[in-house]
Amino acid sequence: DVVMTQSPLSLPVTLGQPASISCRSSQSLVSGDGNTYLSWFHQRPGQSPRRLIYKVSNRGSGVPDRFSGSGSGTDFTLKISRVEAEDVGVYYCAQGTHWPGTFGQGTRLEIK
Amino acid sequence: EVQMVESGGGLVQPGGSLRLSCAASGFTFSNCWMMWIRQAPGKGLEWVAKIKQDGSEKYYVDSVKGRFTISRDNAKNSLYLQMNSLRVEDTAVYYCRGVTGEFDCWGQGTPVTVSS
């Protein structure tokens, strides 16, 4: 299975400041159809996950533009330009290129 | 309103069976890949199974192969997961999820506890 490794695992951030999470895969996530099926999810305590980003850099419907995704191959990044209070929770990267799809361990974002 | 509602979870003894259901509304269910994803208590997310729009392709994570069966009924906008020979390590909240490109929707989850 493809291993997804996130860093950091804990991310204390001051309100209004930027934040960045790294995600690395154990093999290339470029699919045979040319797409890279790397997504980012946000899970607030007690809630279901919500997809923020799909195919590396596409924001989901209703996702604020302070969230952006980038990367290629095996190296990916989620950036939050200015952290807001509602951004607390756990962030997961996930790959859907190879079955079974796999998630990273999660990065817990908290407000300093 | 886009919605997916899981049901069927509960407490079961090791070796027992459960059937999870997921009722979808507010979107075109038959356009979506559907999947079950689980989260053990205090842990991360794990894909369990997925099924193609017309049900012609099904995929399972190795740990549930031969024990779990995913199915769907597009006429009823419903997804199912038949879970047999349950193990303690299957204890988790089970989420159904529907995906098609830009669209992505998760249910609220149904808890499954396997314990004697």
Interface residues (C-beta under 8 A of the other chain):
Chain A: F41 S48 P49 R50 R51 Y54 N58 G60 S61 Y92 A94 W99 P100 G101 T102 F103 G104 Q105 G106
Chain B: G44 L45 E46 W47 K50 Y59 Y60 V61 D62 Y95 G101 E102 F103 D104 W106 G107 Q108 G109
